[in-house]
């Protein structure tokens, strides 16, 4: 393994370590550099070869979470293209993501309303990316004007994120019930979008 590859691997280890330390009781601001270094298997001084400080690591975690969400949306589109219903497939894919990546989604939820303005802004940008991609998809599939598609996408993303927050600590049965409820809510939004104002 080259020096550059080793550096990238260590950087990823630090990111994974930080995500693993987040749980229902601990936010980004509650974990220390020493804890992250210990979890990543490096000396605390080595941390600074990869990140300027914990704030830079936090912004990187938000970016990683946003990237994971965009990949999720693309995965849902592939499933839809192979014959799945749009709302059903999107919600099922999202609930699978939350079950498998609890701390990634928890980070976005927490920092969306957290005390750090830099984190709040970064999460807001990631959510906007999500809304923008959904807006483009609605325009493409429904042939509606941008303003209408954007309002619909915004409402849908807010509903899905809210359902995700409920589903975080839920067992499989409750997560399924939450998923069915949000599918119905999304269909109401979709139907409402077809009514002329």
Secondary structure, DSSP 8 states (H G I E B T S, - for coil): --HHHHHHHHHHHHHHHHHHH-BTTB-GGGS-HHHHHHHHTS-HHHHTTT-SSHHHHHHHHHHHHHHHHHHHHHHHHHHHHTT--HHHHHHHHHHHHHHH-HHHHHHHHHHHSSS-HHHHHHHHHHHHHHHHHHHHHHHHHH---HHHHHHHHHHHHHHHHHHHHHHTT--HHHHHHHHHHHHHHHHHHHHHHTS--
